[in-house]
Amino acid sequence: MRIQHNIEAMNANRQLNITGGTLAKSARNLSSGYKINVAADDAAGLSISEKMRKQVRGLTQASVNSEDGISMIQIADGALSEVHDMIDRCLELSVQASNGTNSASDREKIQDEINQIITEIDMIKERTKFNEINVLKGIGVYAPDRIERNMFPVGSLPDWVECPSIKYENEQDGKTVFSEKYTGTNKAGQNGTFTAASLDFADYAANKSDLYGKGFSTTCCTCNNYYCVEFTRGTGPLPPIQSGTSYIYQLGIDNINTASDLIDAILDLTQYNGTPGHPANHYTELVKDPTNPNKLWVYDNRPGIRPTPRSDMGLFAAGVMYEQEVVIPGSHENSQQLALQVGADTGNQMILKMAVISSHALGIDNVDVRGGFIYERQVVRTSTGEHRRLTVEVSGADQAIRAFSSAKDKVSKERSRLGAYQNRLEHTVNNLDNVVENTTAAESQIRDTDMATEMVQYSNKNILLQAGQAMLSQANQSRQGILSLLSA
């Protein structure tokens, strides 16, 4: 029997310490609900679990972000729904105003209501917000488009509106050329025979209404310039449209009843430095026939000069040539673009292009049902395949109907786009919630304690701990026999 070392007790104590540590770990797992409480419990499992936790928390917030985006879209759609109703009312009023049974005062009252509705549309744009963010207001300072007019250059054949009520002769390739001869005195006092074309307005009184939006044009014979005279509704001349030394003269003919008076008005309209019938200081001149007050001569004031017949220089057209319109874009309200973070990682964004709803954006800021007739130029293809430009009369009420119909289409398009965004976000939320649920389940498998299994282990270790304590006590008791021997 040994007294220096109690091997049995040492072994029992070592086993007891192991069991105690295991029991303490089991108790920690049971009390926390986790089987990984420190990195030493499962180093690899801890790393995987933390990545999953990061993903779950990020996706949970992304779901909240998407729900916020849906809320913003719903606010915008609600406002657009109201704008839809307001435009419908304006369209109804425009149709009412276009009826010929309404007096001027009736249209005035209709316009007053339309103005109030348009003002409210702009106010809705200002007041519709989500978290103090304007959802229908664009970004940037508005400045209108600027229109510059450029005359047709030499070498190109401009379009014109044919004017059959004006009689003319000597067509070549569908256009009248300076091929007649006018004998008389030009504006410079020179006598001679001049290359000319003539216009006969004998049918003016009977066909006056056919001349609205029509007229005649010609070019100077040796330069790049041209002029045209266009007959319009209203009375008297309008300020000419000018580009360099090219002009479009417009003459209101409502108060002109005879062909002779019309020719006098044309001569007065086209005067240059007080000289009637001398448009834009061109070589082209106009004069009333001394023997026929219904006939107007257009001629080159240089004796013996005859323009080349197949070029556009010197060509004469009993119709109106139009200038080209070049639109110089202004600065506009641009749609706000909001980036929704709909994922847990960088780049997981969805861009929302919000609507811009204002009277200008909808094209209804200048609507006026009280307006009279204006001319719209439309290009149509004839039965022979040629393109001709026609002039169509459009009233203010007709323009309003067209403007509000177009505005309704624009609002519908915006609502459709926002609705598509909302549907997409709802699918996004559903997917995010699904990923969060399944990722959480996977993380739980790694990190959470199985309470039933852990309780079995705890009970087992607790019994082993008690057994170890008993064995340690027995091992210590076995040494008592040595004392008996020594006392004997």
KAWO-V250079 format. One record per residue. N is the residue number from 1. RES is the residue in three letters. PHI is phi as a letter, one per 30 degrees, with the letter a starting at -180 (* if undefined). OMEGA is omega in whole degrees, 0 to 359 (none if undefined). NEAR is the number of other ideal C-beta (glycine too) atoms within 8 Angstrom. Layout:
# KAWO-V250079
N&RES&PHI&OMEGA&NEAR ; N&RES&PHI&OMEGA&NEAR
This chain:
# KAWO-V250079
1&MET&*&185&5 ; 2&ARG&c&176&6 ; 3&ILE&c&181&5 ; 4&GLN&d&182&3 ; 5&HIS&b&175&5 ; 6&ASN&c&186&9 ; 7&ILE&d&180&7 ; 8&GLU&d&180&8 ; 9&ALA&d&179&11 ; 10&MET&d&180&9 ; 11&ASN&d&180&9 ; 12&ALA&d&181&13 ; 13&ASN&d&179&9 ; 14&ARG&d&179&8 ; 15&GLN&d&179&10 ; 16&LEU&d&179&13 ; 17&ASN&d&178&8 ; 18&ILE&d&180&8 ; 19&THR&d&179&12 ; 20&GLY&d&178&9 ; 21&GLY&d&179&8 ; 22&THR&d&180&10 ; 23&LEU&d&179&13 ; 24&ALA&d&178&8 ; 25&LYS&d&180&9 ; 26&SER&d&178&12 ; 27&ALA&d&178&9 ; 28&ARG&d&179&9 ; 29&ASN&d&180&13 ; 30&LEU&d&183&12 ; 31&SER&d&181&6 ; 32&SER&c&185&8 ; 33&GLY&i&178&8 ; 34&TYR&c&173&9 ; 35&LYS&c&172&11 ; 36&ILE&c&179&11 ; 37&ASN&c&174&8 ; 38&VAL&b&184&5 ; 39&ALA&e&182&5 ; 40&ALA&d&180&4 ; 41&ASP&d&178&10 ; 42&ASP&a&187&8 ; 43&ALA&e&181&7 ; 44&ALA&d&179&6 ; 45&GLY&d&179&11 ; 46&LEU&d&180&12 ; 47&SER&d&179&8 ; 48&ILE&d&182&9 ; 49&SER&d&182&12 ; 50&GLU&d&176&8 ; 51&LYS&d&178&8 ; 52&MET&d&178&13 ; 53&ARG&d&178&9 ; 54&LYS&d&181&9 ; 55&GLN&d&181&11 ; 56&VAL&d&181&12 ; 57&ARG&d&177&9 ; 58&GLY&d&181&11 ; 59&LEU&d&177&14 ; 60&THR&d&178&10 ; 61&GLN&d&177&10 ; 62&ALA&d&177&14 ; 63&SER&d&177&12 ; 64&VAL&d&178&8 ; 65&ASN&e&180&11 ; 66&SER&d&177&14 ; 67&GLU&d&176&9 ; 68&ASP&d&177&9 ; 69&GLY&d&177&15 ; 70&ILE&d&179&12 ; 71&SER&d&179&9 ; 72&MET&d&180&14 ; 73&ILE&d&180&14 ; 74&GLN&d&177&9 ; 75&ILE&d&179&12 ; 76&ALA&d&181&15 ; 77&ASP&d&177&12 ; 78&GLY&d&178&8 ; 79&ALA&d&180&13 ; 80&LEU&d&176&15 ; 81&SER&d&178&9 ; 82&GLU&d&177&9 ; 83&VAL&d&176&12 ; 84&HIS&e&181&12 ; 85&ASP&d&181&8 ; 86&MET&d&178&11 ; 87&ILE&d&176&15 ; 88&ASP&e&178&9 ; 89&ARG&d&179&9 ; 90&CYS&d&178&15 ; 91&LEU&d&177&12 ; 92&GLU&d&179&8 ; 93&LEU&d&180&12 ; 94&SER&d&177&15 ; 95&VAL&d&177&10 ; 96&GLN&d&182&9 ; 97&ALA&d&182&16 ; 98&SER&d&181&11 ; 99&ASN&d&183&7 ; 100&GLY&d&180&3 ; 101&THR&d&180&3 ; 102&ASN&d&176&9 ; 103&SER&d&179&5 ; 104&ALA&d&179&6 ; 105&SER&d&177&6 ; 106&ASP&d&180&9 ; 107&ARG&d&177&13 ; 108&GLU&d&180&9 ; 109&LYS&d&176&8 ; 110&ILE&d&179&13 ; 111&GLN&d&179&12 ; 112&ASP&e&180&8 ; 113&GLU&d&179&9 ; 114&ILE&d&180&14 ; 115&ASN&d&180&8 ; 116&GLN&d&180&8 ; 117&ILE&d&179&11 ; 118&ILE&d&177&13 ; 119&THR&d&181&8 ; 120&GLU&d&176&9 ; 121&ILE&d&177&16 ; 122&ASP&d&178&10 ; 123&MET&d&176&8 ; 124&ILE&e&177&13 ; 125&LYS&e&183&13 ; 126&GLU&d&189&8 ; 127&ARG&c&184&6 ; 128&THR&d&185&12 ; 129&LYS&b&170&9 ; 130&PHE&b&182&9 ; 131&ASN&h&180&5 ; 132&GLU&i&176&4 ; 133&ILE&c&176&9 ; 134&ASN&d&184&9 ; 135&VAL&c&180&14 ; 136&LEU&b&184&13 ; 137&LYS&c&181&12 ; 138&GLY&d&180&11 ; 139&ILE&c&177&7 ; 140&GLY&j&180&8 ; 141&VAL&c&182&4 ; 142&TYR&d&169&9 ; 143&ALA&b&186&6 ; 144&PRO&d&172&5 ; 145&ASP&d&178&7 ; 146&ARG&c&181&7 ; 147&ILE&c&174&8 ; 148&GLU&c&182&7 ; 149&ARG&c&178&10 ; 150&ASN&c&179&8 ; 151&MET&d&180&11 ; 152&PHE&d&179&10 ; 153&PRO&d&175&6 ; 154&VAL&d&181&8 ; 155&GLY&j&176&4 ; 156&SER&c&181&7 ; 157&LEU&c&183&4 ; 158&PRO&d&174&9 ; 159&ASP&d&175&9 ; 160&TRP&b&175&11 ; 161&VAL&c&181&14 ; 162&GLU&d&184&8 ; 163&CYS&b&185&13 ; 164&PRO&d&180&5 ; 165&SER&d&175&9 ; 166&ILE&c&182&12 ; 167&LYS&d&178&8 ; 168&TYR&b&185&12 ; 169&GLU&b&170&8 ; 170&ASN&i&175&9 ; 171&GLU&d&174&9 ; 172&GLN&b&183&10 ; 173&ASP&h&176&5 ; 174&GLY&i&180&4 ; 175&LYS&b&177&9 ; 176&THR&d&181&12 ; 177&VAL&c&175&13 ; 178&PHE&d&181&16 ; 179&SER&b&174&9 ; 180&GLU&d&179&10 ; 181&LYS&b&176&7 ; 182&TYR&c&178&11 ; 183&THR&c&180&6 ; 184&GLY&l&182&9 ; 185&THR&c&179&5 ; 186&ASN&d&186&11 ; 187&LYS&d&178&8 ; 188&ALA&d&179&5 ; 189&GLY&i&180&6 ; 190&GLN&d&176&8 ; 191&ASN&c&177&5 ; 192&GLY&l&176&8 ; 193&THR&c&188&6 ; 194&PHE&c&173&15 ; 195&THR&d&192&11 ; 196&ALA&b&168&12 ; 197&ALA&b&183&16 ; 198&SER&b&176&13 ; 199&LEU&b&180&13 ; 200&ASP&c&182&10 ; 201&PHE&c&184&13 ; 202&ALA&e&182&8 ; 203&ASP&c&186&8 ; 204&TYR&e&185&13 ; 205&ALA&d&183&8 ; 206&ALA&d&186&5 ; 207&ASN&b&183&9 ; 208&LYS&e&184&9 ; 209&SER&d&180&5 ; 210&ASP&d&185&9 ; 211&LEU&d&181&14 ; 212&TYR&d&181&13 ; 213&GLY&i&182&12 ; 214&LYS&b&181&15 ; 215&GLY&l&179&13 ; 216&PHE&b&184&14 ; 217&SER&b&169&15 ; 218&THR&a&176&15 ; 219&THR&c&169&13 ; 220&CYS&d&192&14 ; 221&CYS&d&185&13 ; 222&THR&b&180&5 ; 223&CYS&b&185&8 ; 224&ASN&c&189&6 ; 225&ASN&c&175&12 ; 226&TYR&b&173&11 ; 227&TYR&b&176&15 ; 228&CYS&b&177&13 ; 229&VAL&c&182&13 ; 230&GLU&b&180&12 ; 231&PHE&c&184&12 ; 232&THR&b&170&12 ; 233&ARG&d&182&9 ; 234&GLY&j&182&7 ; 235&THR&b&174&6 ; 236&GLY&i&183&7 ; 237&PRO&d&171&11 ; 238&LEU&c&177&9 ; 239&PRO&e&183&4 ; 240&PRO&d&172&9 ; 241&ILE&d&190&9 ; 242&GLN&b&169&7 ; 243&SER&b&186&8 ; 244&GLY&i&177&6 ; 245&THR&c&172&8 ; 246&SER&c&187&13 ; 247&TYR&b&164&11 ; 248&ILE&c&179&13 ; 249&TYR&c&178&13 ; 250&GLN&b&185&11 ; 251&LEU&b&174&15 ; 252&GLY&d&188&13 ; 253&ILE&c&182&14 ; 254&ASP&e&183&7 ; 255&ASN&c&179&7 ; 256&ILE&c&190&8 ; 257&ASN&c&181&6 ; 258&THR&b&179&8 ; 259&ALA&d&180&11 ; 260&SER&d&178&9 ; 261&ASP&d&178&9 ; 262&LEU&d&180&12 ; 263&ILE&d&177&14 ; 264&ASP&d&180&9 ; 265&ALA&d&177&12 ; 266&ILE&d&180&13 ; 267&LEU&d&179&13 ; 268&ASP&d&182&9 ; 269&LEU&d&188&10 ; 270&THR&c&181&15 ; 271&GLN&d&178&11 ; 272&TYR&b&182&9 ; 273&ASN&h&177&6 ; 274&GLY&i&179&4 ; 275&THR&c&181&8 ; 276&PRO&d&175&8 ; 277&GLY&i&181&12 ; 278&HIS&b&192&13 ; 279&PRO&d&170&12 ; 280&ALA&h&180&11 ; 281&ASN&i&176&7 ; 282&HIS&d&168&12 ; 283&TYR&d&178&10 ; 284&THR&d&178&14 ; 285&GLU&b&179&13 ; 286&LEU&b&179&13 ; 287&VAL&a&175&11 ; 288&LYS&d&178&11 ; 289&ASP&d&183&11 ; 290&PRO&d&182&4 ; 291&THR&c&181&3 ; 292&ASN&b&185&6 ; 293&PRO&d&178&8 ; 294&ASN&c&187&11 ; 295&LYS&c&180&13 ; 296&LEU&c&177&12 ; 297&TRP&c&173&14 ; 298&VAL&b&187&14 ; 299&TYR&b&174&14 ; 300&ASP&d&190&15 ; 301&ASN&d&178&11 ; 302&ARG&c&182&8 ; 303&PRO&e&175&7 ; 304&GLY&i&180&5 ; 305&ILE&d&177&10 ; 306&ARG&b&182&7 ; 307&PRO&d&175&13 ; 308&THR&d&192&6 ; 309&PRO&d&186&9 ; 310&ARG&c&174&5 ; 311&SER&c&178&9 ; 312&ASP&d&175&10 ; 313&MET&d&179&11 ; 314&GLY&i&178&14 ; 315&LEU&d&180&15 ; 316&PHE&c&180&14 ; 317&ALA&b&173&11 ; 318&ALA&d&183&10 ; 319&GLY&a&186&12 ; 320&VAL&c&171&16 ; 321&MET&c&183&12 ; 322&TYR&c&175&10 ; 323&GLU&d&174&12 ; 324&GLN&d&177&8 ; 325&GLU&c&178&7 ; 326&VAL&c&182&8 ; 327&VAL&c&175&7 ; 328&ILE&c&186&8 ; 329&PRO&d&172&6 ; 330&GLY&c&176&9 ; 331&SER&c&186&7 ; 332&HIS&b&170&10 ; 333&GLU&d&177&12 ; 334&ASN&c&180&8 ; 335&SER&d&173&10 ; 336&GLN&d&176&12 ; 337&GLN&c&182&8 ; 338&LEU&c&179&10 ; 339&ALA&c&176&8 ; 340&LEU&c&176&13 ; 341&GLN&d&187&9 ; 342&VAL&c&177&13 ; 343&GLY&a&184&11 ; 344&ALA&d&186&10 ; 345&ASP&c&177&6 ; 346&THR&d&179&3 ; 347&GLY&j&178&5 ; 348&ASN&d&184&9 ; 349&GLN&b&174&9 ; 350&MET&b&183&11 ; 351&ILE&c&175&8 ; 352&LEU&c&173&12 ; 353&LYS&c&185&7 ; 354&MET&d&181&12 ; 355&ALA&d&171&12 ; 356&VAL&c&183&12 ; 357&ILE&c&174&14 ; 358&SER&b&180&13 ; 359&SER&d&179&9 ; 360&HIS&d&181&8 ; 361&ALA&d&180&11 ; 362&LEU&d&179&14 ; 363&GLY&i&182&9 ; 364&ILE&b&184&13 ; 365&ASP&d&181&9 ; 366&ASN&c&181&4 ; 367&VAL&d&179&13 ; 368&ASP&b&182&8 ; 369&VAL&d&179&15 ; 370&ARG&d&187&9 ; 371&GLY&d&178&9 ; 372&GLY&d&183&6 ; 373&PHE&d&169&8 ; 374&ILE&b&181&9 ; 375&TYR&c&172&11 ; 376&GLU&c&180&7 ; 377&ARG&c&182&10 ; 378&GLN&b&178&8 ; 379&VAL&c&180&9 ; 380&VAL&b&177&8 ; 381&ARG&c&180&7 ; 382&THR&d&181&8 ; 383&SER&d&179&3 ; 384&THR&c&178&4 ; 385&GLY&j&179&5 ; 386&GLU&d&176&6 ; 387&HIS&c&177&8 ; 388&ARG&b&179&11 ; 389&ARG&c&181&12 ; 390&LEU&c&176&9 ; 391&THR&c&183&13 ; 392&VAL&c&178&9 ; 393&GLU&d&180&10 ; 394&VAL&b&180&9 ; 395&SER&d&178&10 ; 396&GLY&d&179&12 ; 397&ALA&d&178&13 ; 398&ASP&d&176&9 ; 399&GLN&d&180&12 ; 400&ALA&d&178&16 ; 401&ILE&e&180&12 ; 402&ARG&d&182&8 ; 403&ALA&d&182&11 ; 404&PHE&d&175&14 ; 405&SER&d&178&9 ; 406&SER&d&179&10 ; 407&ALA&d&179&12 ; 408&LYS&d&178&12 ; 409&ASP&d&180&8 ; 410&LYS&d&179&11 ; 411&VAL&d&178&14 ; 412&SER&d&179&9 ; 413&LYS&d&179&8 ; 414&GLU&d&181&11 ; 415&ARG&d&178&13 ; 416&SER&d&180&8 ; 417&ARG&d&179&10 ; 418&LEU&d&177&14 ; 419&GLY&d&177&10 ; 420&ALA&d&176&8 ; 421&TYR&e&183&12 ; 422&GLN&d&178&12 ; 423&ASN&e&180&8 ; 424&ARG&d&181&9 ; 425&LEU&d&178&15 ; 426&GLU&d&175&9 ; 427&HIS&d&179&8 ; 428&THR&d&179&11 ; 429&VAL&d&180&12 ; 430&ASN&d&180&8 ; 431&ASN&d&179&8 ; 432&LEU&d&180&15 ; 433&ASP&d&178&9 ; 434&ASN&d&180&8 ; 435&VAL&d&179&10 ; 436&VAL&d&181&12 ; 437&GLU&d&184&8 ; 438&ASN&d&176&8 ; 439&THR&d&177&12 ; 440&THR&d&178&10 ; 441&ALA&d&180&8 ; 442&ALA&d&179&9 ; 443&GLU&d&178&12 ; 444&SER&d&179&8 ; 445&GLN&d&182&7 ; 446&ILE&d&196&12 ; 447&ARG&c&186&11 ; 448&ASP&d&177&9 ; 449&THR&d&168&10 ; 450&ASP&d&190&7 ; 451&MET&d&181&8 ; 452&ALA&d&180&6 ; 453&THR&d&181&7 ; 454&GLU&d&179&13 ; 455&MET&d&176&9 ; 456&VAL&d&179&8 ; 457&GLN&d&180&10 ; 458&TYR&d&180&12 ; 459&SER&d&179&8 ; 460&ASN&d&181&8 ; 461&LYS&d&179&12 ; 462&ASN&d&177&9 ; 463&ILE&d&178&8 ; 464&LEU&d&179&10 ; 465&LEU&d&179&12 ; 466&GLN&d&178&8 ; 467&ALA&d&179&8 ; 468&GLY&d&177&12 ; 469&GLN&d&179&9 ; 470&ALA&d&181&8 ; 471&MET&d&177&11 ; 472&LEU&d&178&12 ; 473&SER&d&179&8 ; 474&GLN&d&180&9 ; 475&ALA&d&178&13 ; 476&ASN&d&182&9 ; 477&GLN&d&182&7 ; 478&SER&d&180&8 ; 479&ARG&d&179&11 ; 480&GLN&d&178&7 ; 481&GLY&d&179&8 ; 482&ILE&d&178&9 ; 483&LEU&d&179&8 ; 484&SER&d&178&8 ; 485&LEU&d&182&8 ; 486&LEU&d&180&6 ; 487&SER&d&178&5 ; 488&ALA&d&none&4
